[in-house]
Amino acid sequence: MPPFNYTAVDARGAEHAGHIDAPDARLAATRLREQGLHPTAVVPAAAARPAEPSREQRRRGDGGGWFGGHRVRSPELAVITRQLATLLHAGLPLLRALEVLARQERHPALHAVIEALAAAIKSGGTFSEALAQHPRVFEPLYVNMVRAGEAAGKLDVVLDRLARFQEKSLQLRGKIIAAMIYPLIVTAVAGLILSGLLVFVVPRFQQIFADLLKGAPLPPLTRFVLAASQAVKGHLLPVLAGVVALGAALKLLRRSPAGARLLDAGMVRLPLCGDLFLKGSIARFGRTLGTLLENGVPILPALVISRNTCGNVRVAEAITAVHDRVKEGAAVARPLESTRVFPPMVTSMIDVGEHTGQLPAMLTKVAEIYEEEVDHAVAGLSALLEPVLILFLALVVGTIVIALFLPIVRIVQLLT
């Protein structure tokens, strides 16, 4: 019998990974459940791809992945999920719905994935087991929600909720990225303009001043700008190489657990953007955990999945501490409060949800509140940064223009 690599979660929420021999992935998953394990991924051991998502994918909370040499992106996966939910709600059997999607899908990786899912179901497997064979595309959250929907006989409802979850997550991620891209673009354009002035324009004026002033002293501001031009012109390539090296170093640092923790802790402490990153992670945590609990996933596996998709190592460590306390019999709110990462409003709402039996609804409400907070933070950040960056660029360019204009006045005085 061929061996399969698997990842699974037990009843206490502990993660397991290993090998199991079985004729196919469906029977491998069945044997794991007989051992009291909750499989999240089962793939052939001979497969070139790992049996679980990469660390970078888990950190981003990105449901996309690679299949057959092509990238399956999260927006495309959200669209397919929405289409599949619509077809099932209209009364089509699952296999028929997958065949319809496969015929109309033009993306090569998605087309191959859908055909593989249909083939697995034809061979007698369940939809969740078929999804678990492609862990680079379907993250544990996706697989576990589908498994819960199959058990409850509400697969179309669960897929609709899953599509809404993906759409909300993409909206949140897009807003945070947009808040970061705008100032970066303005800063990059300002840097290019200033570099062009200092490298190409100012040196020409320096030669003109030397020829016409015949050794007369230049104004202090002009001397400062000329010195800055010489410094930039002489060190431009080393500076660019340093920027590239710094980017590569940060990327390598991000790959290590200690480095990722250091960078994420620094990001949430940034003066203007730190609060935005923390609110985004809390919103993602609330929506993920609430969606999983709403669809019948047990609390311990749900916490493990939420930890892997929150997008911030500092928040993930807090969720790990909560998971360990819940495994010992505690509720969620008090351990969450003791981590000092989540604001009091979040822990209070979760406490109310636990006492009223409405924890999934309360977690979803927390996500909605913090998604609105992200909206307000993005709008405020854009409104603040736009005039500041424009004013800075105008000030620097104006200083250069004035510095070049002052010697021209002196030259006109000498000529007259």
GIZIPE-V436446 format. One record per residue. N is the residue number from 1. PSI is psi as a letter, one per 40 degrees, with the letter a starting at -180 (* if undefined). Layout:
# GIZIPE-V436446
n: <N:N>
psi: <PSI:PSI>
This chain:
# GIZIPE-V436446
n: <1:2:3:4:5:6:7:8:9:10:11:12:13:14:15:16:17:18:19:20:21:22:23:24:25:26:27:28:29:30:31:32:33:34:35:36:37:38:39:40:41:42:43:44:45:46:47:48:49:50:51:52:53:54:55:56:57:58:59:60:61:62:63:64:65:66:67:68:69:70:71:72:73:74:75:76:77:78:79:80:81:82:83:84:85:86:87:88:89:90:91:92:93:94:95:96:97:98:99:100:101:102:103:104:105:106:107:108:109:110:111:112:113:114:115:116:117:118:119:120:121:122:123:124:125:126:127:128:129:130:131:132:133:134:135:136:137:138:139:140:141:142:143:144:145:146:147:148:149:150:151:152:153:154:155:156:157:158:159:160:161:162:163:164:165:166:167:168:169:170:171:172:173:174:175:176:177:178:179:180:181:182:183:184:185:186:187:188:189:190:191:192:193:194:195:196:197:198:199:200:201:202:203:204:205:206:207:208:209:210:211:212:213:214:215:216:217:218:219:220:221:222:223:224:225:226:227:228:229:230:231:232:233:234:235:236:237:238:239:240:241:242:243:244:245:246:247:248:249:250:251:252:253:254:255:256:257:258:259:260:261:262:263:264:265:266:267:268:269:270:271:272:273:274:275:276:277:278:279:280:281:282:283:284:285:286:287:288:289:290:291:292:293:294:295:296:297:298:299:300:301:302:303:304:305:306:307:308:309:310:311:312:313:314:315:316:317:318:319:320:321:322:323:324:325:326:327:328:329:330:331:332:333:334:335:336:337:338:339:340:341:342:343:344:345:346:347:348:349:350:351:352:353:354:355:356:357:358:359:360:361:362:363:364:365:366:367:368:369:370:371:372:373:374:375:376:377:378:379:380:381:382:383:384:385:386:387:388:389:390:391:392:393:394:395:396:397:398:399:400:401:402:403:404:405:406:407:408:409:410:411:412:413:414:415:416>
psi: <h:i:i:h:i:i:i:i:h:a:d:e:e:i:i:i:i:a:i:i:h:i:d:i:d:d:d:d:d:d:d:d:d:d:e:e:i:g:h:e:h:h:i:h:d:e:i:d:i:i:e:i:i:i:d:d:d:d:d:d:f:h:e:i:a:i:h:f:e:i:h:h:i:d:d:d:d:d:d:d:d:d:d:d:d:d:d:d:d:e:e:i:i:d:d:d:d:d:d:d:d:d:d:e:h:e:h:d:d:d:d:d:d:d:d:d:d:d:d:d:d:d:e:e:i:i:d:d:d:d:d:e:e:g:e:e:d:h:i:d:d:d:d:d:d:d:d:d:d:d:d:e:f:f:d:d:d:d:d:d:d:d:d:d:d:d:d:d:d:d:d:d:d:d:d:d:d:d:d:d:d:d:d:d:d:d:d:d:d:d:d:d:d:d:d:d:d:d:d:d:d:d:d:d:d:d:d:d:d:d:d:d:e:f:e:i:i:i:i:d:d:d:d:d:d:d:d:d:d:d:d:d:d:e:e:d:d:d:d:d:d:d:d:d:d:d:d:d:d:d:d:d:d:d:e:i:d:d:d:d:d:d:d:d:d:d:d:e:e:i:d:d:e:d:d:d:d:d:d:d:d:d:d:d:d:d:d:d:d:d:d:d:d:d:e:e:h:i:d:d:d:d:d:d:d:d:d:e:e:d:e:h:d:d:d:d:d:d:d:d:d:d:d:d:d:d:d:e:e:i:a:d:d:d:d:d:d:e:d:f:d:h:i:d:d:d:d:d:d:d:d:d:d:d:d:e:e:f:d:d:d:d:d:d:d:d:d:d:d:d:d:d:d:d:d:d:d:d:d:d:d:d:d:d:d:d:d:d:d:d:d:d:d:d:d:d:d:d:d:d:d:d:d:d:d:d:d:d:d:d:d:d:d:d:d:*>
